[in-house]
Amino acid sequence: MATVRFDRVTHRYSGASTAAVDDLELDIADGEFLVLVGPPGCGKSTVLRMLAGLEPVRSGRILIGGRDVTDLPPRARDVAMVFQSYALFPNLTVAQNMGFALRNTGVNEAEATVRVREAAKLLELEDLLDRKPAKLSGGERQRVSMGRAIVRRPQVFCMDEPLSKLDAELRASARAQIATLQKQLGTTTVYVTHDQVEAMTMGDRVAVLREGGLQQLAAPRELYDDPVNTFVAGFLGSPGMNLLDAPVRDGAAMLDDIRIPLPRTAKTGTRVIVGIRPESWEVTADHAGSLTVSAELLEELGAESFVYGQGASEDWGSRTGKVVVRVDRGFQAASGAPVHLRPRPDEVFFFHAETESRLR
C-alpha cells in the first residue's frame, strides 16, 4: 500500500492545441479508493496511464509512497493495471493467465501457485482455474483480469473502466464485489469511469474532471450536496440537476411567480443560475406562486417516476432545455398537460450566470 501524489502534472498529446491534463494537483491517501470521473475526453484515462507509466509526464511529478516515479518505466512502479478489454491470453487457462506476470518477474512456481489460489478464492474462481477465456462469461473474465492484478500484490491498483463491457445486472453486482474486495485488500486504488453511478457508489472520494482540469474532489455525498459549479451539479445525479437561467430582482431570483431570495453574501449581476434537483420540487395544484411546465414525458421506473417538461418565458429558461421532476409512482400527466411546481426553499442552489461557480 502507498500514498499517491500528482504534483502539478501536465500532459499534452503531440499535435494537440490544449493539454489533456492541465496542472493536476491530487493527493490520494494510503489504502484509499479514489474514482476519477468525467465525460469522454476529460483526461481521466490519461491521468491513470501517467500513474502506470504508460504515458509520459510533460511537467510536474508523480510520487508513489513518497518516491518520485515520474521517469521510471512501468515495471519499476509496483502498479497493477486492470484494463477495460480484460486482455486475457486465449490459449492460457485462468490459472495461467493469473500467474503469467508473476513468472515473468521471477516468482518461483510454488509461490505463484499459492498466490493464484488465494486470489481465486477471493474472487470465487476456484472452480474455473482450468478453463480458458472462451469458456467464461463476461463477468468471469472481468474477475480473472482482477485476479491477475491481485496476485502481484502491488502498491497501487489502476482500473480503467473495467466494468464497461458488462451488462447492467452484472455491472451492479461487480461494483459491489470490487468495492468489498478493495476494502479487504486495503490496496490504494485509482478507478476510472464515465459512469456517475459507479463513481457515487464505489469511491471513498471522487475527483470530477473536465477538459483536463480538476473541478472538485470530495466524498460522493459532499459532491451531490455541495457542488462547486454547474458542471459538477449537472454531471452528478440521475437525472442531473435542473439549471434554470433566471433574472434577479431586488435580491431574489424570479421564476414566473416564484421569488427565491439569494444568499446575502452572494455577489451577482442581473441574472443568476438557479439549481434545483428533480427530487427538490413539490407538485402543487395551486397555479399562484408556482412555476408551470408543460409535461412532455412521464418516465416510470417502478419505485419512482420522473416528469420531463418544457417551460420557459421571456425571463427564464432551462440550460438543458427541460425541467425534470421526481414524482410519486402513482402520478399521471398527459402529454402537454400543465404541471405546477414549487422548489423546496432549503434545497435550492445558486450559481453565477457567467463563471458558473457556486454562490454562497
N, C-alpha and C positions, 0 to 999 in steps of 0.2 A: 504494500500500500504506500501511497505517497501523495503529497500535495502537487498541484499543477498551477503554474502561473504563466499567463500571457502578458508580457511586459511591452506594451506599445507595439504590438505586432502588426505588420502590414504585408499584404501580398497583392501583387498586380500581375495578371497574366500577360504574356507577351502580346503586344499589339492592342491591348485594351486601353481605353481612354480614361477609365476610372479604376480605382483599386477594388479588388474583390473582397478584401478585408482591410479596413482602414483604422490604424492606430488602436488596436484592440487591447483594452486593459481588463483582465479577468483572472480572478483567483478562485481556485477550486480546492476545497478542503480535503484532507485525508479521509478516504472512505466515502466521500460524497457521491451521490448520483445526480449529475448535472445534465439537464436537457438543453440542447441548442435547437431553437425552433424559429421558423420564419418561412416566408413564401419561397418558391423556387428562385434561385439566383441571388439570395440574400447573403451568401458567403458561409453558411453553416458547415457544409461539407468541406470547404476549403480550410476552415479552422481545424476540423478533425484531421484532415490529411496533413496539415502542417505539424500537428501534435505527433502524428505517427511517423513523420519524416518522409512522407510521400510527395510533399510539395515544399519548395524552398521558402524560407522567410526572407523577405526583401529588406525589412528593417525591424528592429526590436529583438526581443529574446523570448525563448520558451524554456521554462525551468520545470523539471520533474524531481520532486523530493529535494528541492534546493539546488539541484545540479543543472547547469546550463547545457541543454541538449540541442541548441539551435542548429549547430553544424554537424551533429552526429548522424550517421546513417541509421535507417530504421532498426536494423538488428541490434544496435547498441543502446536503444532507448528503453528496453524492457516494457514495451507496449504491445498488447494483443488486439488485433483488428477483427471485427465481425462485419462482413460485407453484406450489402443488400442482395447480392446474387448467390450467396452461400459459398460459391467457389469450391465445391467438393470434387475430388478426383473420382470419375465414374467407374474406374477399374479397381478401386480400392474399397475394402469393407468399411463399415462405420468405425470399427476399432482402428483400422489402419489410417483412415482419414484423421481421426482424433489424435493419433500418436505420431503423425508424419513429422510435424515441426520439432517434436522432442528428439527424434532420432537424428534429425539434421543438425541439432545443436549439441549432440554428443551425450545425451542422456542414455544410460545403459538400458538394455531390453527389460530387465526386471523392474526398474524404477518406472519406465514408461508404461508398462502393463498395469502397475499399481495406480498410477495417476489416471490412466484411461478408465479403469474400473471405478475409481472414486467419482470421476466426473459423470460416468454413465449412470451411476446410482443417483446422483443429484438430479440428473435430467430425465430419469426414468427411461433410459435407453439400454438397460442391461439385456433385454431380450432381443435387441436389434444389432448387437455388435458384429455379427457375422453377415449381415445384409449389406448389399451395395446400394448406392443412392437411388438407382432406378426403381428399387422396390420400396422406397419410402414415400410417405406423404409430404406435402409442403411443410407442415408443422414439424415433422420428424427431421427433415433436412435442416430446418432452422435450428433445432436443438443440437444437431450434430455440429453445425457451424459454431454454436455457442460452446460446445464441449471442446472443440479444437482450441478455442481461446483459453478456456478454463484450465486445461491441463498444463499450460505454460506457466501458470501462477505468476502473472505479470504484476507490475506495479500499477498499471492503468489499463482498463478496457476502453477501446474506442469502438462504438457501434454506429454504423452508417445505415440508417433506415432499415434495420434487419427484419421488420415485420411487413414491409410494403408489398411483398408478393403473396401474403396470406389473405384468405377471405375474411369477412367481418367477424364471424364467430371465432375463428382461430386467433385472430388478432387480439380479441378481448381476453381469451384465456392466456395467450402468450405474454401479454402485457403484465398480467398478474404474476406469471411464473418468473419473468425476468426481474421484476421488482423484488420479489421474495428472494430469489437466488442472490441478487446483489447484496441484500441485507445479510444473508447467511455468510457470504464470502467476505464482505467488508472491503471489496476492492474498489478503489476510485474509478468511477465510470463516467465517460462523456458520451452522451447518446444524442444522435442527430435525427430529427424528424420534421416533416412539414405538417404533421397531424397534431392539432392543438389538443385533441382529446388525450393522445399519448403523453403529450407534454404535461398536461394538468394532472394526470393520474399516476405518473411514474416518477417524476423528478422530486428530489429534495428541494432543489431550486431550478428555476427555468431562466435561461438567457434568451431574450427575444431580439432577433437580428433583422435589420432592414438595410438593403443596399450596402452591405459590408460594415455597418455600424451597429454597435450595441445600443439598443433602445432602453431596455430595462432588465435588471437582474434581481429576482426575488423569489420567494416561495410561491407556489401556484395560487393559493388563496389571496395573497397580497397582490399579485398581478391582476387578479379578477376584481378585487375590491378597491384597489388603489392604483389604477393605470396612470402613467406619467404623461401620456399623449394620446391622440386619437388613433394612432396606428395600433398601439398595444390594446386600447379599449375595443377597437373593432375586430382585431385579429383573434383575441381570446374570447371564447364563448360561442355556443352553437344553438341558435343563430347569434351573430355578433350584436354588439351594442348599436342601438339607433343613434345616429349622429345627425342632429337637426340644426340647420343654419338659421338663426333667429335674430331679429332686431333687438336692440337694448333701448329701453325707455325708462327713465327715472330709476336707474339702478336695478332693473329687472329685465329678464329675457321674456319676450312675448311670443306665445304660440296660440294663435287665434284668440280665444277668450281667457287663456291661462296666463297668469302673471307669476313668474318664478324669480324671486329675489336672488341677486347674485351675492357671493360672499363679499363682505365689507372690504376685505383686503385685496380683492381682485381688481386688477387694472386692465381695462379693456376699452375697445373703441365703440363704434356704433352697432357692431354685430358680435355675436358670440355663437359658439357651437355648443348645443345642449346635448348631453349624452344620457340616454335612458335605456336600460336593458329591457329585453322583452318581458321579463317577469316583474318589472317595476311599474307597469301600467295597471290601472284599475279601469275596467269597463263599467260605464255608467249609463243609465237610461236618461239622465238629465243632460239636455243639449247645452244649457247655460254653464259657463265656466269650464268647458271641455274642449278637447281637440277632436275634430271629426275627420275620419279617414273613410275611404270607400273600399270595402272588402273586395279583394281580387282572388284570394286563395285561402282555403281552410285546410291546413295540413294536420291530419290526425295521426298521432304516433302511439296511440294506445293509452299510456298513462298520462299523456299531456297532449295539448293541441296548440297550434300557432296560427294566428290570422296574419296574412300578409295584405297590407292595404296601401292604397295610393292616397296621398294627401299633401296638398300644398296650397299656398296662396301667394299673393304678390309679396308678402312679407317674409315667409319662411318656406323652407324646403328640406327634404331629406338628402343627405350627401350620398346615400346608397340608392336613392330612387324609390325606396319602400319604407314603410313603417311596419315593424314586426311586433306582435303582441302575443304573449303566452296567455292562454285562456283555459278555463275548466274544460274537462273532457266532454262534457255534455253541451258545450256552447255550439250554436249553429248560426251561420251567417250566409245568406245568399249572395252570389256574386253581384257586386255593385251596391249592396246594402250599406248604409252608413253605420259606422261604429264610433261611439263617443268614448273618449279616453281622458283619464287624468293620471298624471305621474304621482307616485308617492314622493312627497317633498324631500324626505331624508335620503332618497336613493337616486338623486339627480346629480350628474357631473357637468362641469363647465370647462370648456377649452377655448383657447384664444383662436379667433377666426383666421388669423394669418399664420402664426407659428404652430398652431395645433397643439401647443403644450397645455398642460392642466392648469386651470385657475383655481386657487385655493383661498 
